[in-house]
Amino acid sequence: MFSLVFFKVLSSLLSIGVGFGAGKLSKVQSDSIASLLFYLIAPIVFFAIPTGAKITINDFSIMIITYILCSLLGILTFFVYRKIWQDGHEKILALSAGTGNSGYVVLPIAASLFDDKTLSIYGLCIIGMDLYVASIGYCLCAQTLVSGKESLIRIAKLPILNAFFIGCCFSLMGFQLPSFLNEFIKNMQVFYSVLGMLMIGVAISEIKILKLDIKFITAAFFSKFIVFPLVFNIFLQSS
């Protein structure tokens, strides 16, 4: 299991390097990759996740719990780091504190380790994080309060959420994707991961002046890689 995870992560890091080189040498734009991922590949991947296994109404509590925990982490992080930064850094840290590297990096690892049922549960966790980003995370980052109607409209426009919930409805009705589509879905999962990491590399290559902010990086790593997993593990152990 360690070897599987290690080489999957190493592959993701290599994809970032390839994206960085493509951005510098070929002037590839990250916007085109992002559009392809956002509107086509990600919806296909997240539609297929719940239709690969039977889920129940009770499983949706995972999504709600994830949303609540991510929101609490984001809000708490914002008020803590606002004592250190007042120039926008605290907003970025608050947004990222409530999210894990659950998509481009971890999804292919989860697909390799888990069965279809467990993978669908993991998909619900990702959707809970995406709901946080589209609502509380947006408010924290933009520092503007929006009405419930505006929040619902923003969430309703996210293709990945629509595709996943449609897949959940099909799964609850007993529908499953035919087996001949398995290879296609696996390819889409690979494209989702590889293109996502390539996009990150291309985006880094577009930075004109690269300067490391050690204090900011330390705060971001502490929130995402220590506090985030610690809070979720404490919750799992106590529940």
C-alpha positions in Angstrom: 0.0 0.0 0.0 2.9 2.4 0.8 4.5 1.7 -2.6 1.2 2.3 -4.4 0.6 5.6 -2.6 4.2 6.7 -3.0 4.4 6.1 -6.7 0.9 7.7 -7.3 2.1 10.9 -5.5 5.4 10.8 -7.4 3.5 10.5 -10.7 1.4 13.5 -9.7 4.5 15.6 -8.9 6.1 14.6 -12.3 2.9 15.7 -14.0 3.3 19.1 -12.4 6.8 19.3 -13.7 5.7 18.4 -17.2 3.0 21.1 -17.0 5.5 23.6 -15.8 7.8 22.8 -18.8 4.9 22.9 -21.2 3.9 26.3 -19.9 7.4 27.7 -20.2 8.4 26.2 -23.5 5.1 25.9 -25.4 3.2 28.7 -23.8 0.3 26.4 -23.0 -2.6 28.2 -21.2 -4.1 26.8 -18.0 -7.5 28.2 -18.8 -8.1 25.7 -21.6 -7.2 22.8 -19.4 -9.3 24.1 -16.6 -12.4 24.4 -18.9 -11.9 20.9 -20.1 -11.7 19.6 -16.6 -14.5 21.7 -15.1 -17.1 21.2 -17.8 -16.4 17.7 -19.2 -14.0 15.3 -17.5 -14.8 16.1 -13.8 -18.6 15.7 -14.3 -18.1 12.4 -16.0 -15.8 11.1 -13.2 -18.1 12.2 -10.4 -21.3 10.9 -12.2 -19.6 7.5 -12.4 -18.6 7.3 -8.8 -22.1 6.8 -7.2 -23.4 4.7 -10.1 -20.6 2.2 -9.5 -22.2 1.1 -6.2 -25.5 1.2 -4.4 -25.7 4.1 -2.0 -28.4 4.9 0.6 -29.9 8.0 1.9 -28.0 7.6 5.2 -24.7 7.8 3.3 -25.5 11.5 2.6 -24.8 12.3 6.2 -21.1 11.9 5.3 -21.4 14.8 3.0 -23.2 17.0 5.6 -20.6 16.1 8.3 -17.7 16.9 5.9 -19.3 20.2 5.0 -19.8 21.2 8.7 -16.2 20.3 9.7 -14.7 22.0 6.7 -16.8 25.2 7.4 -15.7 25.2 11.0 -12.0 24.8 10.0 -12.3 27.6 7.5 -13.9 30.0 9.8 -11.6 29.3 12.7 -8.5 29.6 10.5 -9.7 33.0 9.2 -10.1 34.5 12.7 -6.7 33.0 13.9 -4.7 34.2 10.9 -6.4 37.6 10.7 -4.3 38.5 13.7 -1.2 37.9 11.6 -2.2 39.1 8.1 -4.6 41.8 7.0 -3.6 41.9 3.3 -5.6 39.0 1.9 -3.3 36.1 2.9 -5.7 35.2 5.7 -8.5 34.8 3.2 -6.6 32.3 1.1 -5.5 30.4 4.1 -9.1 30.2 5.4 -10.3 28.9 2.0 -7.6 26.3 1.8 -7.8 25.2 5.4 -11.2 23.6 4.9 -10.1 21.5 1.9 -7.8 18.5 1.6 -5.9 17.4 -1.6 -8.9 15.2 -2.3 -9.2 15.5 -6.0 -6.4 15.4 -8.5 -3.9 13.8 -6.1 -6.0 11.5 -3.9 -8.9 10.4 -6.2 -6.7 8.0 -8.3 -5.2 6.6 -5.1 -8.7 6.1 -3.6 -9.8 4.4 -6.8 -6.9 2.0 -6.5 -7.3 1.2 -2.8 -11.1 1.1 -2.3 -14.0 -0.9 -3.6 -16.9 0.8 -5.4 -19.0 1.4 -2.3 -16.1 3.0 -0.3 -15.2 5.1 -3.3 -18.8 6.4 -3.5 -18.5 7.4 0.2 -15.2 9.1 -0.5 -17.0 10.9 -3.4 -19.6 12.2 -0.9 -16.7 13.6 1.2 -15.3 15.5 -1.8 -18.7 16.9 -2.6 -19.0 18.1 1.0 -15.7 20.0 0.6 -16.9 21.4 -2.7 -20.1 22.7 -1.1 -18.0 24.4 1.5 -15.8 26.1 -1.1 -18.9 27.3 -3.1 -20.6 28.7 0.0 -18.7 29.5 3.3 -15.3 29.3 1.6 -16.4 31.9 -1.1 -17.7 34.2 1.6 -14.5 34.0 3.6 -12.4 34.7 0.6 -14.5 37.4 -0.9 -15.4 38.9 2.5 -19.0 39.5 1.2 -22.1 38.0 2.6 -24.5 36.6 0.0 -28.1 35.6 0.4 -29.2 32.0 0.6 -30.7 32.3 -2.9 -27.4 33.5 -4.4 -25.5 30.7 -2.7 -27.9 28.1 -4.1 -27.6 29.6 -7.6 -23.8 29.5 -7.3 -23.9 25.9 -6.2 -26.4 24.9 -8.8 -24.1 26.1 -11.5 -21.3 23.8 -10.5 -21.2 20.9 -13.1 -19.4 18.5 -10.8 -22.1 18.8 -8.1 -24.9 18.4 -10.6 -23.3 15.4 -12.2 -22.7 13.7 -8.8 -26.2 14.3 -7.5 -27.7 13.0 -10.7 -25.4 9.9 -10.3 -26.7 9.5 -6.8 -30.3 9.7 -7.9 -29.6 7.0 -10.5 -27.8 4.8 -7.8 -30.8 5.2 -5.4 -33.1 4.0 -8.2 -30.9 1.0 -8.7 -29.3 2.1 -12.0 -25.6 1.2 -12.6 -23.4 1.9 -15.5 -23.0 -1.0 -17.9 -19.7 -2.9 -17.6 -18.5 -2.1 -21.1 -18.0 1.5 -19.9 -15.5 0.5 -17.1 -12.5 1.1 -19.3 -13.8 4.5 -20.4 -14.4 5.6 -16.8 -10.9 4.5 -15.7 -9.5 6.5 -18.6 -11.5 9.6 -17.5 -10.2 9.2 -13.9 -6.6 9.1 -15.3 -7.3 12.2 -17.4 -8.8 13.9 -14.4 -5.7 13.4 -12.3 -3.1 14.0 -15.0 -4.7 17.1 -16.5 -5.4 18.5 -13.1 -1.7 18.3 -12.1 -0.6 19.5 -15.5 -2.8 22.6 -15.0 -1.1 23.3 -11.7 2.3 23.1 -13.3 1.2 25.4 -16.2 -0.3 27.9 -13.6 3.0 27.9 -11.7 4.9 28.6 -15.0 2.7 31.7 -15.6 4.0 33.3 -12.4 6.3 36.2 -13.4 8.2 36.6 -10.1 8.6 33.5 -7.9 9.3 34.4 -4.3 8.9 32.0 -1.4 7.0 33.3 1.6 8.1 30.9 4.3 5.7 32.2 6.9 2.7 31.8 4.6 3.8 28.4 3.4 4.3 27.2 6.9 0.8 28.4 7.9 -0.7 26.8 4.9 1.0 23.4 5.5 0.1 23.5 9.2 -3.6 24.1 8.4 -3.9 21.6 5.6 -1.5 18.8 6.5 -1.7 18.8 10.3 -4.9 20.5 11.6 -7.2 19.2 8.8 -6.3 15.4 9.1 -6.1 15.8 12.9 -9.6 17.2 13.2 -11.1 14.5 11.0 -9.3 11.7 12.7 -10.4 13.0 16.2 -14.0 13.1 14.9 -13.8 9.5 13.5 -12.2 8.2 16.7 -14.9 9.8 18.8 -17.9 8.8 16.7 
